[in-house]
Amino acid sequence: MLSLDKLQSTGKKATRDGFGAGLKAAGDQHDNVVMLTADLRGSMKSEDFINTYPDRFIQCGISEANMMGVAAGLATAGKIPVTTTFANFSTGRVYDQIRQSIAYSDKNVKICASHAGLTLGEDGATHQILEDIGMMRMLPGMTVINPCDYNQTKAAVQAIADHHGPVYLRFGRPSWPIFIPEDTKFEIGKALHLSEGSDVTIFATGHLVWKAVEAARQLAEEGISVDLINIHTIKPLDEEAVIASAKKTGAVVTCEEHNKYGGLGSAIAECLAKHHPTRQEFVATDDTFGESGEAEELLEKYGLGTKDVVAAVKRVLGK
Amino acid sequence: MADIQELKKIASQVRRDIIREVYLCQSGHPGGALGNADLLVALYFEVMKHDPSFNMEAEGEDVFFLSNGHISPVWYSVLARSGYFPVEELKTFRAIDSRLQGHPTTHEGLPGVRVASGSLGQGVSVACGMALSKKMNGDDRTVFVLTGDGEHQEGQIWEAALFAPDKKLDNLVLIIDDNGQQIDGATKDVMYMGSFEDKYKAFGWDVQHMDGNNIEEVVTTLKKVQTKRNGQPTCIVMKTEMGMGVDFMMGSHHWHGKAPSKEQAETALNQLEETLGDFPAEGI
């Protein structure tokens, strides 16, 4: 069992580095894993895979729509195609291609998307997608995963290669604390209980899990006990874990680097409204686009910092 | 060499199937379906090596993708007549609980269909993926994909047009149904398309031409390009007549997406010889 004491940063690396390491491992495991990219091989940190398996690397140029179709064709023939580009170009730009050629056609394509959310930073709002979880979650049959650190991303890539069906895997650009122990098992659709608590539940995904860990430590000092749960798989949602924790604490905060509409917060609210209506606060962007800046500055400005998680907990507890 | 008379007989029955499919559900796209009957009969009954017991991965088989999915009635007829599923299932076209959806899909598990199509411009990319996979696997069979001329107004087609020559997909044959018609009118009036030959040549494709309603020429042309391996993908600009085989459906875009009345259906069927037996259906 994990606990706040065990969740210490052991260094920093980007989740996209975790993707690169995971892809190499998945490639070692499955000789039908092929990687596609739309002119962003460097950003995807996948040189290890590409250098080891040059014949399984497909450069598609800046043609994301075609890349999704090519991936569907490769999957039809039994390959496990992994498409790679930024999250914005992996989803919004190619929604209909994913919808018809991949999701509706039940193709075993792994859509791996880096640079999601505000923490992409200086490139600004054109590239900082905050709607992608919502879009992908709406597609029937699509699995949606947003891992929280290097180790979890690496494990997630190996898990999705073993899993049959279309997957959206979302990760990011910045160097980020590594705090999930390397030997932690990654199970698609299974919530990861990070810390037992009794006063309030925090459900967190992606980069914001670290903010939630820091917030839980602060709250513990103030005598507030947090049941901290990492929802790395937003779809299918681990409803059993969500309901059990909501029943235990009676107050819920969701944390994500995404718009407040359509993402983790919405998924939790949909689940609890049906099974166990519970007070909820949303740490998410407030229906806005982002802007240029450094990752931490942006999280601060848009209400996704540690202090924002702490404040949301106090609001939901009426303190 | 193929028995051309035999293929013509099959094509006549396929055209009857198309009229009856769209008449029964009073919806669908007869015009383009009729225009492509000769092509699909040539592919499935003469040119392609394929197995109606249907294996999604198609290892060791030639593969056909339909990118302009709205002409599904012709594909369904040809698949059924080739043994992929029972011919009588054609009467369920576009009905509730059918595997024969308005636009083709894998979702209901219809044998012969490998990807959904209908939202235009996507099929060439998928065909590129299949052709690339065959290259990677050392499988020397050929991938055919049919697209519309109006469909070439979709940008994704041109992304795929760049991709295929870059990857030297000489096992890919792209066929453009150049019937000059689309929903809103003559293609030349909707959007000036210029020369497909010039465009595809400039992109690095090997370009051929054929009369898509001359089944002998279709067979000859397809067989010639099927085994060609010169490093270049092939584009065939195929002239067809929308509505071919039914006089009042030819020569305009009017029958792109419209079902015939009972009287019109009977007039059409009178122009098409029943050669293999109609599928059983009430009222027609």
Boltz contact constraints between the chains, C-beta under 6 A:
constraints:
  - contact:
      token1: [A, 63]
      token2: [B, 159]
      max_distance: 6.0
  - contact:
      token1: [A, 65]
      token2: [B, 156]
      max_distance: 6.0
  - contact:
      token1: [A, 65]
      token2: [B, 159]
      max_distance: 6.0
  - contact:
      token1: [A, 66]
      token2: [B, 125]
      max_distance: 6.0
  - contact:
      token1: [A, 66]
      token2: [B, 156]
      max_distance: 6.0
  - contact:
      token1: [A, 66]
      token2: [B, 159]
      max_distance: 6.0
  - contact:
      token1: [A, 66]
      token2: [B, 160]
      max_distance: 6.0
  - contact:
      token1: [A, 66]
      token2: [B, 163]
      max_distance: 6.0
  - contact:
      token1: [A, 69]
      token2: [B, 122]
      max_distance: 6.0
  - contact:
      token1: [A, 69]
      token2: [B, 125]
      max_distance: 6.0
  - contact:
      token1: [A, 69]
      token2: [B, 126]
      max_distance: 6.0
  - contact:
      token1: [A, 70]
      token2: [B, 125]
      max_distance: 6.0
  - contact:
      token1: [A, 70]
      token2: [B, 128]
      max_distance: 6.0
  - contact:
      token1: [A, 70]
      token2: [B, 129]
      max_distance: 6.0
  - contact:
      token1: [A, 72]
      token2: [B, 115]
      max_distance: 6.0
  - contact:
      token1: [A, 72]
      token2: [B, 126]
      max_distance: 6.0
  - contact:
      token1: [A, 73]
      token2: [B, 126]
      max_distance: 6.0
  - contact:
      token1: [A, 73]
      token2: [B, 129]
      max_distance: 6.0
  - contact:
      token1: [A, 73]
      token2: [B, 130]
      max_distance: 6.0
  - contact:
      token1: [A, 74]
      token2: [B, 129]
      max_distance: 6.0
  - contact:
      token1: [A, 74]
      token2: [B, 133]
      max_distance: 6.0
  - contact:
      token1: [A, 76]
      token2: [B, 114]
      max_distance: 6.0
  - contact:
      token1: [A, 76]
      token2: [B, 130]
      max_distance: 6.0
  - contact:
      token1: [A, 77]
      token2: [B, 57]
      max_distance: 6.0
  - contact:
      token1: [A, 77]
      token2: [B, 130]
      max_distance: 6.0
  - contact:
      token1: [A, 77]
      token2: [B, 133]
      max_distance: 6.0
  - contact:
      token1: [A, 78]
      token2: [B, 57]
      max_distance: 6.0
  - contact:
      token1: [A, 79]
      token2: [B, 133]
      max_distance: 6.0
  - contact:
      token1: [A, 96]
      token2: [B, 119]
      max_distance: 6.0
  - contact:
      token1: [A, 97]
      token2: [B, 122]
      max_distance: 6.0
  - contact:
      token1: [A, 100]
      token2: [B, 116]
      max_distance: 6.0
  - contact:
      token1: [A, 100]
      token2: [B, 119]
      max_distance: 6.0
  - contact:
      token1: [A, 101]
      token2: [B, 115]
      max_distance: 6.0
  - contact:
      token1: [A, 101]
      token2: [B, 122]
      max_distance: 6.0
  - contact:
      token1: [A, 101]
      token2: [B, 126]
      max_distance: 6.0
  - contact:
      token1: [A, 104]
      token2: [B, 107]
      max_distance: 6.0
  - contact:
      token1: [A, 104]
      token2: [B, 116]
      max_distance: 6.0
  - contact:
      token1: [A, 105]
      token2: [B, 106]
      max_distance: 6.0
  - contact:
      token1: [A, 105]
      token2: [B, 115]
      max_distance: 6.0
  - contact:
      token1: [A, 105]
      token2: [B, 116]
      max_distance: 6.0
